[in-house]
Structure formats: C-alpha cells, structure tokens
Amino acid sequence: MARWKRISAMISVQNHAFLVERMKSIGARSIGEALDHAIGQVRRAHGWVRLERETAASYANMTPEEIAEENELAAALTHTVRADCEEADKT
C-alpha cells in the first residue's frame, strides 16, 4: 500500500498543464498521482543510466578472455531467442 506525504509546492504553468494532460492520459485521479507516475518514470530511467554506467565499468575491467566468454554467452542467448521467436511465429 502506498504511503503518501502531503507537499505544497509552486510549479510553473507549463508543468501544471503537463501534469493535467498526463493525468488524463494515464487515468490518474489527481495531479499528485500523475506526478508520482512521472517521478516513477524518471527514477526508472535513472536506474537504467546507472546500470549502463556500471556495466561499462565492469566491461572495462574484464580480461580479453572474460570478454570473449561474455560475447559467446550473448551469441548463444541471441540464437536461442531468435529460434524461440521463429517457432512462435509458426504457431
């Protein structure tokens, strides 16, 4: 269950209009709910940026052998997914 914290804030007219439009498009019952949704999207995007940065750092510290192994695993996964997709397309 979501816990709520009341805030009072001034926002620009443009941001208010954005939140009202967002509220309509996602079926939110309030501007606060639309704001929570928008913040959730930003937080997920931030998480992806962090994951990308950490992945790049991890690869930068790998030996050539470890990189080759990762590439082999990626190729095997790609092959499996393609085969599964082709099989699903037949049904």
C-alpha positions as CSV (number, residue, x, y, z in Angstrom):
1,M,0.0,0.0,0.0
2,A,1.4,3.4,-1.0
3,R,2.2,5.8,1.8
4,W,1.5,9.4,1.0
5,K,3.3,12.6,2.1
6,R,1.5,15.9,1.6
7,I,3.5,18.5,-0.1
8,S,2.8,22.1,-1.0
9,A,4.7,23.4,-3.9
10,M,4.6,26.1,-6.6
11,I,5.1,24.8,-10.2
12,S,5.2,26.6,-13.5
13,V,2.0,26.9,-15.5
14,Q,3.6,24.7,-18.2
15,N,4.4,21.9,-15.7
16,H,0.9,22.1,-14.3
17,A,-0.6,21.8,-17.8
18,F,1.7,18.8,-18.4
19,L,0.6,17.1,-15.2
20,V,-3.1,17.7,-16.1
21,E,-2.6,16.2,-19.5
22,R,-0.6,13.3,-18.0
23,M,-3.4,12.8,-15.5
24,K,-5.9,12.4,-18.3
25,S,-3.6,10.1,-20.4
26,I,-2.8,7.7,-17.6
27,G,-6.2,7.8,-15.9
28,A,-4.9,9.3,-12.8
29,R,-7.4,10.6,-10.2
30,S,-5.2,13.6,-9.1
31,I,-2.3,15.7,-10.1
32,G,-0.4,14.1,-7.2
33,E,-0.9,10.7,-8.8
34,A,0.2,12.0,-12.2
35,L,3.3,13.5,-10.5
36,D,4.1,10.2,-8.8
37,H,3.8,8.4,-12.2
38,A,6.1,10.9,-13.8
39,I,8.6,10.7,-11.0
40,G,8.5,6.9,-11.3
41,Q,9.4,7.1,-14.9
42,V,12.4,9.4,-14.1
43,R,13.5,7.0,-11.4
44,R,13.4,4.0,-13.7
45,A,15.3,6.0,-16.4
46,H,17.9,7.0,-13.8
47,G,18.2,3.3,-12.8
48,W,18.9,2.4,-16.4
49,V,21.6,5.1,-16.7
50,R,23.3,3.8,-13.5
51,L,23.1,0.2,-14.8
52,E,24.6,1.2,-18.2
53,R,27.4,3.1,-16.4
54,E,28.1,0.1,-14.0
55,T,28.0,-2.3,-16.9
56,A,30.5,-0.2,-18.9
57,A,32.8,-0.1,-15.9
58,S,32.5,-3.8,-15.5
59,Y,33.5,-4.5,-19.1
60,A,36.4,-2.0,-18.8
61,N,37.8,-4.2,-16.0
62,M,37.4,-7.6,-17.8
63,T,40.2,-9.6,-19.3
64,P,40.1,-10.4,-23.0
65,E,39.1,-14.0,-22.1
66,E,36.2,-12.8,-19.9
67,I,35.0,-10.5,-22.7
68,A,35.2,-13.4,-25.2
69,E,33.1,-15.5,-22.8
70,E,30.5,-12.8,-22.4
71,N,30.3,-12.5,-26.2
72,E,29.8,-16.2,-26.6
73,L,27.0,-16.2,-24.0
74,A,25.4,-13.2,-25.8
75,A,25.6,-15.0,-29.1
76,A,24.1,-18.2,-27.6
77,L,21.3,-16.2,-26.0
78,T,20.6,-14.3,-29.3
79,H,20.4,-17.6,-31.1
80,T,18.0,-19.1,-28.6
81,V,15.7,-16.1,-28.6
82,R,15.6,-16.0,-32.4
83,A,14.8,-19.7,-32.6
84,D,12.0,-19.2,-30.0
85,C,10.6,-16.3,-31.9
86,E,10.7,-18.2,-35.2
87,E,8.9,-21.1,-33.5
88,A,6.3,-18.8,-32.0
89,D,5.7,-17.2,-35.5
90,K,4.9,-20.7,-36.9
91,T,2.1,-21.2,-34.4
